[in-house]
C-alpha cells in the first residue's frame, strides 16, 4: 500500500521499530513537535507540548495510555488528547497515524499550520 500523492498532509515520522511501549519518540513534522507512543500494540501521535505551560510532554511519565507533564503533573490521554487533570484546562492535539510496512506516517493538516 502507498500513500496517495494527493494526500500531501501525510508525513513520514519514524520506523515502527523505533516506537516503544510507554516511551515517547519525538519527531519534527514541519513546525510541529510530535510525540509518538505505542499503547496496546497501536501507535499514537500527539502534540508534544503541554497545553498548560509549554513543557515537553516527552520528558514526563507515560503510564498506559496516559502521559504526565513533568512540570506541573497535568495528565493527558495519548489516544484522545483529552486533559485528565489540573492544572491543564485544555486538550492537546492528536494526529491520525498510518503504518505502511515498517514506516509510520502522521497526518498534519497543512491548513492548521497557518
N, CA, C and O atoms as a Tinker XYZ file with bonds, in Angstrom:
   456  protein
     1  N      0.839000   -1.174000    0.000000    73     2
     2  CA     0.000000    0.000000    0.000000    64     1     3
     3  C      0.888000    1.243000    0.000000    63     2     4     5
     4  O      1.929000    1.267000    0.657000    81     3
     5  N      0.478000    2.264000   -0.732000    73     3     6
     6  CA     1.214000    3.523000   -0.754000    64     5     7
     7  C      0.281000    4.660000   -0.373000    63     6     8     9
     8  O     -0.941000    4.531000   -0.452000    81     7
     9  N      0.864000    5.757000    0.036000    73     7    10
    10  CA     0.072000    6.936000    0.347000    64     9    11
    11  C     -0.115000    7.719000   -0.934000    63    10    12    13
    12  O      0.849000    8.005000   -1.643000    81    11
    13  N     -1.353000    8.063000   -1.228000    73    11    14
    14  CA    -1.687000    8.826000   -2.424000    64    13    15
    15  C     -0.969000   10.175000   -2.391000    63    14    16    17
    16  O     -0.998000   10.885000   -1.386000    81    15
    17  N     -0.334000   10.509000   -3.493000    73    15    18
    18  CA     0.401000   11.772000   -3.587000    64    17    19
    19  C     -0.511000   12.971000   -3.333000    63    18    20    21
    20  O     -0.045000   14.026000   -2.903000    81    19
    21  N     -1.804000   12.812000   -3.597000    73    19    22
    22  CA    -2.772000   13.884000   -3.358000    64    21    23
    23  C     -2.939000   14.155000   -1.859000    63    22    24    25
    24  O     -3.354000   15.242000   -1.458000    81    23
    25  N     -2.619000   13.180000   -1.059000    73    23    26
    26  CA    -2.751000   13.333000    0.384000    64    25    27
    27  C     -1.451000   13.906000    0.940000    63    26    28    29
    28  O     -0.731000   13.242000    1.687000    81    27
    29  N     -1.167000   15.137000    0.566000    73    27    30
    30  CA     0.120000   15.738000    0.896000    64    29    31
    31  C      0.253000   16.138000    2.356000    63    30    32    33
    32  O      1.294000   16.658000    2.756000    81    31
    33  N     -0.783000   15.905000    3.162000    73    31    34
    34  CA    -0.686000   16.240000    4.570000    64    33    35
    35  C     -0.246000   15.042000    5.419000    63    34    36    37
    36  O     -0.283000   15.112000    6.647000    81    35
    37  N      0.168000   13.952000    4.782000    73    35    38
    38  CA     0.732000   12.793000    5.483000    64    37    39
    39  C      2.249000   12.861000    5.381000    63    38    40    41
    40  O      2.795000   13.041000    4.292000    81    39
    41  N      2.931000   12.716000    6.518000    73    39    42
    42  CA     4.378000   12.848000    6.560000    64    41    43
    43  C      5.005000   11.633000    7.239000    63    42    44    45
    44  O      4.497000   11.127000    8.240000    81    43
    45  N      6.122000   11.180000    6.669000    73    43    46
    46  CA     6.872000   10.110000    7.321000    64    45    47
    47  C      7.320000   10.606000    8.688000    63    46    48    49
    48  O      7.834000   11.718000    8.813000    81    47
    49  N      7.123000    9.770000    9.727000    73    47    50
    50  CA     7.501000   10.163000   11.091000    64    49    51
    51  C      8.632000    9.304000   11.640000    63    50    52    53
    52  O      9.577000    9.826000   12.232000    81    51
    53  N      8.544000    7.991000   11.449000    73    51    54
    54  CA     9.549000    7.105000   12.044000    64    53    55
    55  C      9.374000    5.695000   11.490000    63    54    56    57
    56  O      8.393000    5.382000   10.817000    81    55
    57  N     10.352000    4.866000   11.796000    73    55    58
    58  CA    10.217000    3.433000   11.551000    64    57    59
    59  C      9.473000    2.827000   12.736000    63    58    60    61
    60  O      9.690000    3.222000   13.881000    81    59
    61  N      8.619000    1.892000   12.463000    73    59    62
    62  CA     7.780000    1.274000   13.502000    64    61    63
    63  C      8.611000    0.729000   14.657000    63    62    64    65
    64  O      8.205000    0.846000   15.813000    81    63
    65  N      9.740000    0.150000   14.374000    73    63    66
    66  CA    10.592000   -0.467000   15.393000    64    65    67
    67  C     11.167000    0.556000   16.386000    63    66    68    69
    68  O     11.583000    0.184000   17.483000    81    67
    69  N     11.191000    1.844000   16.005000    73    67    70
    70  CA    11.735000    2.897000   16.867000    64    69    71
    71  C     10.757000    3.350000   17.957000    63    70    72    73
    72  O     11.135000    4.095000   18.861000    81    71
    73  N      9.511000    2.901000   17.871000    73    71    74
    74  CA     8.472000    3.383000   18.794000    64    73    75
    75  C      8.159000    2.280000   19.798000    63    74    76    77
    76  O      7.682000    1.202000   19.443000    81    75
    77  N      8.443000    2.582000   21.064000    73    75    78
    78  CA     8.308000    1.579000   22.113000    64    77    79
    79  C      7.098000    1.842000   23.000000    63    78    80    81
    80  O      6.571000    2.953000   23.054000    81    79
    81  N      6.676000    0.793000   23.690000    73    79    82
    82  CA     5.593000    0.885000   24.670000    64    81    83
    83  C      6.034000    1.770000   25.832000    63    82    84    85
    84  O      7.127000    1.603000   26.373000    81    83
    85  N      5.171000    2.713000   26.207000    73    83    86
    86  CA     5.391000    3.610000   27.347000    64    85    87
    87  C      6.675000    4.435000   27.257000    63    86    88    89
    88  O      7.230000    4.843000   28.278000    81    87
    89  N      7.139000    4.676000   26.045000    73    87    90
    90  CA     8.261000    5.579000   25.775000    64    89    91
    91  C      7.814000    6.523000   24.673000    63    90    92    93
    92  O      7.077000    6.119000   23.774000    81    91
    93  N      8.244000    7.757000   24.727000    73    91    94
    94  CA     7.862000    8.731000   23.711000    64    93    95
    95  C      9.037000    8.966000   22.768000    63    94    96    97
    96  O     10.153000    9.259000   23.197000    81    95
    97  N      8.759000    8.830000   21.487000    73    95    98
    98  CA     9.731000    9.211000   20.458000    64    97    99
    99  C      9.244000   10.541000   19.903000    63    98   100   101
   100  O      8.103000   10.654000   19.455000    81    99
   101  N     10.105000   11.536000   19.933000    73    99   102
   102  CA     9.738000   12.870000   19.444000    64   101   103
   103  C     10.221000   13.024000   18.011000    63   102   104   105
   104  O     11.368000   12.715000   17.689000    81   103
   105  N      9.326000   13.508000   17.157000    73   103   106
   106  CA     9.663000   13.778000   15.768000    64   105   107
   107  C      9.226000   15.193000   15.425000    63   106   108   109
   108  O      8.302000   15.737000   16.029000    81   107
   109  N      9.891000   15.770000   14.463000    73   107   110
   110  CA     9.543000   17.097000   13.974000    64   109   111
   111  C      8.843000   16.924000   12.636000    63   110   112   113
   112  O      9.415000   16.361000   11.702000    81   111
   113  N      7.618000   17.403000   12.537000    73   111   114
   114  CA     6.886000   17.402000   11.278000    64   113   115
   115  C      6.544000   18.855000   10.974000    63   114   116   117
   116  O      5.741000   19.484000   11.663000    81   115
   117  N      7.174000   19.365000    9.927000    73   115   118
   118  CA     7.085000   20.786000    9.605000    64   117   119
   119  C      7.497000   21.571000   10.844000    63   118   120   121
   120  O      8.622000   21.415000   11.319000    81   119
   121  N      6.617000   22.407000   11.376000    73   119   122
   122  CA     6.994000   23.176000   12.568000    64   121   123
   123  C      6.387000   22.601000   13.846000    63   122   124   125
   124  O      6.348000   23.273000   14.876000    81   123
   125  N      5.916000   21.365000   13.778000    73   123   126
   126  CA     5.262000   20.736000   14.931000    64   125   127
   127  C      6.181000   19.701000   15.577000    63   126   128   129
   128  O      6.825000   18.909000   14.888000    81   127
   129  N      6.232000   19.722000   16.897000    73   127   130
   130  CA     6.951000   18.702000   17.659000    64   129   131
   131  C      5.898000   17.683000   18.096000    63   130   132   133
   132  O      4.999000   17.998000   18.876000    81   131
   133  N      6.024000   16.462000   17.583000    73   131   134
   134  CA     5.004000   15.434000   17.794000    64   133   135
   135  C      5.598000   14.267000   18.561000    63   134   136   137
   136  O      6.695000   13.801000   18.255000    81   135
   137  N      4.862000   13.800000   19.563000    73   135   138
   138  CA     5.245000   12.615000   20.321000    64   137   139
   139  C      4.578000   11.391000   19.736000    63   138   140   141
   140  O      3.391000   11.413000   19.414000    81   139
   141  N      5.341000   10.327000   19.600000    73   139   142
   142  CA     4.816000    9.041000   19.148000    64   141   143
   143  C      4.974000    8.047000   20.280000    63   142   144   145
   144  O      6.023000    7.984000   20.921000    81   143
   145  N      3.933000    7.271000   20.526000    73   143   146
   146  CA     3.985000    6.309000   21.621000    64   145   147
   147  C      3.123000    5.106000   21.262000    63   146   148   149
   148  O      2.089000    5.235000   20.607000    81   147
   149  N      3.562000    3.952000   21.698000    73   147   150
   150  CA     2.818000    2.720000   21.459000    64   149   151
   151  C      2.027000    2.363000   22.719000    63   150   152   153
   152  O      2.543000    2.432000   23.834000    81   151
   153  N      0.769000    1.984000   22.516000    73   151   154
   154  CA    -0.073000    1.502000   23.610000    64   153   155
   155  C     -0.918000    0.371000   23.072000    63   154   156   157
   156  O     -1.617000    0.529000   22.072000    81   155
   157  N     -0.853000   -0.788000   23.744000    73   155   158
   158  CA    -1.590000   -1.988000   23.320000    64   157   159
   159  C     -1.375000   -2.273000   21.834000    63   158   160   161
   160  O     -2.325000   -2.533000   21.095000    81   159
   161  N     -0.113000   -2.220000   21.412000    73   159   162
   162  CA     0.331000   -2.537000   20.058000    64   161   163
   163  C     -0.240000   -1.613000   18.979000    63   162   164   165
   164  O     -0.309000   -1.985000   17.808000    81   163
   165  N     -0.644000   -0.421000   19.379000    73   163   166
   166  CA    -1.086000    0.595000   18.418000    64   165   167
   167  C     -0.253000    1.852000   18.651000    63   166   168   169
   168  O      0.121000    2.152000   19.785000    81   167
   169  N      0.036000    2.579000   17.584000    73   167   170
   170  CA     0.858000    3.784000   17.689000    64   169   171
   171  C     -0.035000    5.016000   17.681000    63   170   172   173
   172  O     -0.955000    5.139000   16.873000    81   171
   173  N      0.265000    5.926000   18.606000    73   171   174
   174  CA    -0.481000    7.175000   18.725000    64   173   175
   175  C      0.463000    8.350000   18.539000    63   174   176   177
   176  O      1.645000    8.276000   18.875000    81   175
   177  N     -0.076000    9.438000   17.999000    73   175   178
   178  CA     0.707000   10.659000   17.785000    64   177   179
   179  C     -0.029000   11.825000   18.442000    63   178   180   181
   180  O     -1.242000   11.972000   18.300000    81   179
   181  N      0.730000   12.648000   19.164000    73   179   182
   182  CA     0.116000   13.758000   19.894000    64   181   183
   183  C      1.085000   14.931000   19.962000    63   182   184   185
   184  O      2.297000   14.770000   19.819000    81   183
   185  N      0.523000   16.107000   20.181000    73   183   186
   186  CA     1.337000   17.311000   20.339000    64   185   187
   187  C      2.233000   17.116000   21.555000    63   186   188   189
   188  O      1.743000   16.789000   22.635000    81   187
   189  N      3.523000   17.309000   21.398000    73   187   190
   190  CA     4.474000   17.071000   22.482000    64   189   191
   191  C      4.536000   18.220000   23.484000    63   190   192   193
   192  O      5.248000   18.126000   24.484000    81   191
   193  N      3.807000   19.290000   23.235000    73   191   194
   194  CA     3.862000   20.457000   24.111000    64   193   195
   195  C      2.609000   20.507000   24.987000    63   194   196   197
   196  O      1.486000   20.459000   24.484000    81   195
   197  N      2.814000   20.603000   26.291000    73   195   198
   198  CA     1.719000   20.667000   27.255000    64   197   199
   199  C      0.867000   21.908000   26.999000    63   198   200   201
   200  O      1.395000   22.988000   26.735000    81   199
   201  N     -0.438000   21.746000   27.077000    73   199   202
   202  CA    -1.347000   22.881000   26.854000    64   201   203
   203  C     -1.363000   23.853000   28.028000    63   202   204   205
   204  O     -1.920000   24.946000   27.918000    81   203
   205  N     -0.765000   23.474000   29.132000    73   203   206
   206  CA    -0.763000   24.335000   30.318000    64   205   207
   207  C      0.427000   25.287000   30.356000    63   206   208   209
   208  O      0.241000   26.495000   30.502000    81   207
   209  N      1.656000   24.760000   30.226000    73   207   210
   210  CA     2.839000   25.611000   30.413000    64   209   211
   211  C      3.941000   25.382000   29.378000    63   210   212   213
   212  O      5.099000   25.701000   29.648000    81   211
   213  N      3.628000   24.855000   28.237000    73   211   214
   214  CA     4.592000   24.682000   27.140000    64   213   215
   215  C      5.779000   23.778000   27.463000    63   214   216   217
   216  O      6.836000   23.911000   26.846000    81   215
   217  N      5.628000   22.880000   28.397000    73   215   218
   218  CA     6.687000   21.908000   28.689000    64   217   219
   219  C      6.617000   20.761000   27.686000    63   218   220   221
   220  O      5.563000   20.511000   27.100000    81   219
   221  N      7.733000   20.065000   27.486000    73   219   222
   222  CA     7.772000   18.897000   26.603000    64   221   223
   223  C      7.193000   17.688000   27.329000    63   222   224   225
   224  O      7.753000   17.230000   28.325000    81   223
   225  N      6.083000   17.178000   26.835000    73   223   226
   226  CA     5.464000   16.013000   27.461000    64   225   227
   227  C      6.370000   14.793000   27.404000    63   226   228   229
   228  O      6.292000   13.916000   28.263000    81   227
   229  N      7.223000   14.738000   26.401000    73   227   230
   230  CA     8.132000   13.590000   26.264000    64   229   231
   231  C      9.097000   13.482000   27.437000    63   230   232   233
   232  O      9.687000   12.422000   27.645000    81   231
   233  N      9.271000   14.552000   28.208000    73   231   234
   234  CA    10.110000   14.499000   29.402000    64   233   235
   235  C      9.346000   13.979000   30.614000    63   234   236   237
   236  O      9.916000   13.805000   31.691000    81   235
   237  N      8.058000   13.735000   30.429000    73   235   238
   238  CA     7.212000   13.257000   31.520000    64   237   239
   239  C      7.132000   11.743000   31.583000    63   238   240   241
   240  O      7.941000   11.042000   30.975000    81   239
   241  N      6.160000   11.250000   32.317000    73   239   242
   242  CA     5.990000    9.818000   32.555000    64   241   243
   243  C      4.797000    9.312000   31.751000    63   242   244   245
   244  O      3.725000    9.917000   31.764000    81   243
   245  N      4.994000    8.194000   31.051000    73   243   246
   246  CA     3.910000    7.528000   30.342000    64   245   247
   247  C      3.470000    6.339000   31.189000    63   246   248   249
   248  O      4.291000    5.534000   31.630000    81   247
   249  N      2.165000    6.244000   31.407000    73   247   250
   250  CA     1.585000    5.139000   32.164000    64   249   251
   251  C      0.374000    4.646000   31.390000    63   250   252   253
   252  O     -0.702000    5.240000   31.459000    81   251
   253  N      0.556000    3.557000   30.652000    73   251   254
   254  CA    -0.526000    3.052000   29.810000    64   253   255
   255  C     -0.828000    4.029000   28.697000    63   254   256   257
   256  O      0.046000    4.346000   27.891000    81   255
   257  N     -2.077000    4.516000   28.646000    73   255   258
   258  CA    -2.463000    5.471000   27.606000    64   257   259
   259  C     -2.482000    6.907000   28.126000    63   258   260   261
   260  O     -3.135000    7.775000   27.547000    81   259
   261  N     -1.764000    7.151000   29.216000    73   259   262
   262  CA    -1.717000    8.490000   29.815000    64   261   263
   263  C     -0.286000    8.988000   29.900000    63   262   264   265
   264  O      0.653000    8.220000   30.109000    81   263
   265  N     -0.145000   10.299000   29.733000    73   263   266
   266  CA     1.162000   10.910000   29.867000    64   265   267
   267  C      1.036000   12.060000   30.854000    63   266   268   269
   268  O      0.059000   12.809000   30.853000    81   267
   269  N      2.057000   12.177000   31.695000    73   267   270
   270  CA     2.065000   13.216000   32.722000    64   269   271
   271  C      3.130000   14.253000   32.408000    63   270   272   273
   272  O      4.286000   13.915000   32.153000    81   271
   273  N      2.735000   15.506000   32.428000    73   271   274
   274  CA     3.670000   16.605000   32.173000    64   273   275
   275  C      4.696000   16.671000   33.304000    63   274   276   277
   276  O      4.330000   16.566000   34.475000    81   275
   277  N      5.969000   16.843000   32.971000    73   275   278
   278  CA     7.000000   16.878000   34.002000    64   277   279
   279  C      6.998000   18.165000   34.825000    63   278   280   281
   280  O      7.597000   18.212000   35.899000    81   279
   281  N      6.336000   19.197000   34.335000    73   279   282
   282  CA     6.394000   20.492000   35.007000    64   281   283
   283  C      5.418000   20.608000   36.186000    63   282   284   285
   284  O      5.830000   20.898000   37.309000    81   283
   285  N      4.128000   20.380000   35.927000    73   283   286
   286  CA     3.122000   20.528000   36.987000    64   285   287
   287  C      2.209000   19.303000   37.108000    63   286   288   289
   288  O      1.172000   19.371000   37.767000    81   287
   289  N      2.584000   18.193000   36.482000    73   287   290
   290  CA     1.882000   16.916000   36.571000    64   289   291
   291  C      0.473000   16.904000   35.964000    63   290   292   293
   292  O     -0.354000   16.078000   36.351000    81   291
   293  N      0.196000   17.793000   35.034000    73   291   294
   294  CA    -1.053000   17.681000   34.275000    64   293   295
   295  C     -1.000000   16.364000   33.509000    63   294   296   297
   296  O      0.065000   15.957000   33.043000    81   295
   297  N     -2.148000   15.694000   33.378000    73   295   298
   298  CA    -2.179000   14.403000   32.691000    64   297   299
   299  C     -3.091000   14.474000   31.476000    63   298   300   301
   300  O     -4.107000   15.168000   31.476000    81   299
   301  N     -2.692000   13.723000   30.422000    73   299   302
   302  CA    -3.425000   13.694000   29.164000    64   301   303
   303  C     -3.548000   12.258000   28.671000    63   302   304   305
   304  O     -2.702000   11.415000   28.972000    81   303
   305  N     -4.602000   11.986000   27.914000    73   303   306
   306  CA    -4.763000   10.696000   27.251000    64   305   307
   307  C     -4.068000   10.771000   25.897000    63   306   308   309
   308  O     -4.364000   11.663000   25.102000    81   307
   309  N     -3.142000    9.842000   25.622000    73   307   310
   310  CA    -2.418000    9.885000   24.347000    64   309   311
   311  C     -3.307000    9.450000   23.180000    63   310   312   313
   312  O     -3.001000    9.754000   22.027000    81   311
   313  N     -4.404000    8.743000   23.466000    73   311   314
   314  CA    -5.307000    8.293000   22.401000    64   313   315
   315  C     -6.210000    9.419000   21.910000    63   314   316   317
   316  O     -6.453000    9.544000   20.709000    81   315
   317  N     -6.711000   10.246000   22.842000    73   315   318
   318  CA    -7.710000   11.258000   22.504000    64   317   319
   319  C     -7.208000   12.692000   22.653000    63   318   320   321
   320  O     -7.800000   13.614000   22.093000    81   319
   321  N     -6.116000   12.892000   23.407000    73   319   322
   322  CA    -5.619000   14.230000   23.695000    64   321   323
   323  C     -6.329000   14.900000   24.849000    63   322   324   325
   324  O     -5.964000   16.008000   25.245000    81   323
   325  N     -7.339000   14.245000   25.395000    73   323   326
   326  CA    -8.131000   14.833000   26.477000    64   325   327
   327  C     -7.280000   15.111000   27.710000    63   326   328   329
   328  O     -6.483000   14.269000   28.122000    81   327
   329  N     -7.449000   16.292000   28.299000    73   327   330
   330  CA    -6.755000   16.560000   29.562000    64   329   331
   331  C     -7.517000   15.849000   30.667000    63   330   332   333
   332  O     -8.748000   15.849000   30.689000    81   331
   333  N     -6.779000   15.247000   31.573000    73   331   334
   334  CA    -7.376000   14.409000   32.606000    64   333   335
   335  C     -7.220000   14.978000   34.000000    63   334   336   337
   336  O     -7.902000   14.546000   34.928000    81   335
   337  N     -6.323000   15.951000   34.157000    73   335   338
   338  CA    -6.142000   16.527000   35.485000    64   337   339
   339  C     -5.583000   17.936000   35.392000    63   338   340   341
   340  O     -4.935000   18.320000   34.418000    81   339
   341  N     -5.858000   18.682000   36.438000    73   339   342
   342  CA    -5.332000   20.044000   36.555000    64   341   343
   343  C     -3.830000   19.949000   36.772000    63   342   344   345
   344  O     -3.334000   18.917000   37.224000    81   343
   345  N     -3.124000   20.983000   36.466000    73   343   346
   346  CA    -3.609000   22.315000   36.156000    64   345   347
   347  C     -4.015000   22.541000   34.700000    63   346   348   349
   348  O     -4.456000   23.640000   34.363000    81   347
   349  N     -3.886000   21.557000   33.840000    73   347   350
   350  CA    -4.304000   21.741000   32.441000    64   349   351
   351  C     -5.813000   21.950000   32.377000    63   350   352   353
   352  O     -6.569000   21.352000   33.142000    81   351
   353  N     -6.232000   22.799000   31.463000    73   351   354
   354  CA    -7.656000   23.036000   31.245000    64   353   355
   355  C     -8.013000   22.912000   29.770000    63   354   356   357
   356  O     -9.139000   23.209000   29.369000    81   355
   357  N     -7.037000   22.467000   28.954000    73   355   358
   358  CA    -7.270000   22.301000   27.522000    64   357   359
   359  C     -6.614000   21.009000   27.049000    63   358   360   361
   360  O     -5.570000   20.598000   27.554000    81   359
   361  N     -7.248000   20.386000   26.078000    73   359   362
   362  CA    -6.720000   19.162000   25.489000    64   361   363
   363  C     -5.468000   19.467000   24.675000    63   362   364   365
   364  O     -5.197000   20.620000   24.339000    81   363
   365  N     -4.711000   18.422000   24.364000    73   363   366
   366  CA    -3.621000   18.530000   23.404000    64   365   367
   367  C     -4.111000   17.944000   22.086000    63   366   368   369
   368  O     -5.026000   17.121000   22.064000    81   367
   369  N     -3.503000   18.368000   21.005000    73   367   370
   370  CA    -3.903000   17.863000   19.693000    64   369   371
   371  C     -3.355000   16.463000   19.480000    63   370   372   373
   372  O     -2.223000   16.163000   19.860000    81   371
   373  N     -4.161000   15.614000   18.872000    73   371   374
   374  CA    -3.705000   14.292000   18.455000    64   373   375
   375  C     -3.764000   14.241000   16.936000    63   374   376   377
   376  O     -4.500000   14.998000   16.303000    81   375
   377  N     -2.982000   13.340000   16.364000    73   375   378
   378  CA    -2.844000   13.266000   14.920000    64   377   379
   379  C     -3.113000   11.842000   14.441000    63   378   380   381
   380  O     -2.680000   10.886000   15.085000    81   379
   381  N     -3.822000   11.686000   13.318000    73   379   382
   382  CA    -4.014000   10.356000   12.747000    64   381   383
   383  C     -2.676000    9.723000   12.375000    63   382   384   385
   384  O     -1.743000   10.416000   11.970000    81   383
   385  N     -2.593000    8.406000   12.514000    73   383   386
   386  CA    -1.374000    7.650000   12.225000    64   385   387
   387  C     -1.707000    6.548000   11.227000    63   386   388   389
   388  O     -2.740000    5.885000   11.332000    81   387
   389  N     -0.820000    6.366000   10.262000    73   387   390
   390  CA    -0.898000    5.234000    9.328000    64   389   391
   391  C      0.421000    4.490000    9.390000    63   390   392   393
   392  O      1.493000    5.092000    9.443000    81   391
   393  N      0.323000    3.184000    9.383000    73   391   394
   394  CA     1.530000    2.377000    9.281000    64   393   395
   395  C      1.475000    1.633000    7.966000    63   394   396   397
   396  O      0.519000    0.911000    7.681000    81   395
   397  N      2.514000    1.817000    7.169000    73   395   398
   398  CA     2.628000    1.128000    5.891000    64   397   399
   399  C      3.938000    0.373000    5.914000    63   398   400   401
   400  O      5.014000    0.968000    5.851000    81   399
   401  N      3.841000   -0.933000    6.004000    73   399   402
   402  CA     5.038000   -1.746000    6.177000    64   401   403
   403  C      5.688000   -1.371000    7.497000    63   402   404   405
   404  O      5.041000   -1.400000    8.543000    81   403
   405  N      6.954000   -1.023000    7.451000    73   403   406
   406  CA     7.676000   -0.642000    8.672000    64   405   407
   407  C      7.673000    0.868000    8.908000    63   406   408   409
   408  O      8.232000    1.339000    9.898000    81   407
   409  N      7.053000    1.627000    8.010000    73   407   410
   410  CA     7.055000    3.091000    8.105000    64   409   411
   411  C      5.789000    3.610000    8.772000    63   410   412   413
   412  O      4.691000    3.111000    8.526000    81   411
   413  N      5.962000    4.624000    9.622000    73   411   414
   414  CA     4.855000    5.258000   10.324000    64   413   415
   415  C      4.707000    6.673000    9.775000    63   414   416   417
   416  O      5.677000    7.428000    9.702000    81   415
   417  N      3.484000    7.021000    9.393000    73   415   418
   418  CA     3.171000    8.332000    8.857000    64   417   419
   419  C      2.176000    9.029000    9.787000    63   418   420   421
   420  O      1.319000    8.390000   10.398000    81   419
   421  N      2.314000   10.346000    9.879000    73   419   422
   422  CA     1.430000   11.157000   10.710000    64   421   423
   423  C      0.779000   12.196000    9.813000    63   422   424   425
   424  O      1.429000   12.794000    8.955000    81   423
   425  N     -0.518000   12.399000   10.025000    73   423   426
   426  CA    -1.239000   13.401000    9.250000    64   425   427
   427  C     -1.258000   14.727000   10.007000    63   426   428   429
   428  O     -1.804000   14.834000   11.105000    81   427
   429  N     -0.651000   15.720000    9.391000    73   427   430
   430  CA    -0.670000   17.084000    9.931000    64   429   431
   431  C     -1.316000   17.946000    8.859000    63   430   432   433
   432  O     -0.750000   18.156000    7.786000    81   431
   433  N     -2.498000   18.437000    9.161000    73   431   434
   434  CA    -3.222000   19.247000    8.186000    64   433   435
   435  C     -2.457000   20.527000    7.897000    63   434   436   437
   436  O     -2.165000   21.309000    8.802000    81   435
   437  N     -2.143000   20.728000    6.655000    73   435   438
   438  CA    -1.378000   21.913000    6.259000    64   437   439
   439  C     -2.145000   23.195000    6.589000    63   438   440   441
   440  O     -1.528000   24.210000    6.912000    81   439
   441  N     -3.455000   23.168000    6.515000    73   439   442
   442  CA    -4.256000   24.349000    6.814000    64   441   443
   443  C     -4.132000   24.744000    8.282000    63   442   444   445
   444  O     -4.283000   25.921000    8.610000    81   443
   445  N     -3.863000   23.793000    9.170000    73   443   446
   446  CA    -3.758000   24.103000   10.604000    64   445   447
   447  C     -2.459000   24.790000   10.956000    63   446   448   449
   448  O     -2.291000   25.238000   12.090000    81   447
   449  N     -1.532000   24.886000   10.015000    73   447   450
   450  CA    -0.243000   25.484000   10.292000    64   449   451
   451  C     -0.241000   26.998000   10.076000    63   450   452   453
   452  O      0.704000   27.679000   10.472000    81   451
   453  N     -1.278000   27.518000    9.459000    73   451   454
   454  CA    -1.301000   28.954000    9.177000    64   453   455
   455  C     -2.004000   29.731000   10.257000    63   454   456
   456  O     -2.108000   30.954000   10.169000    81   455
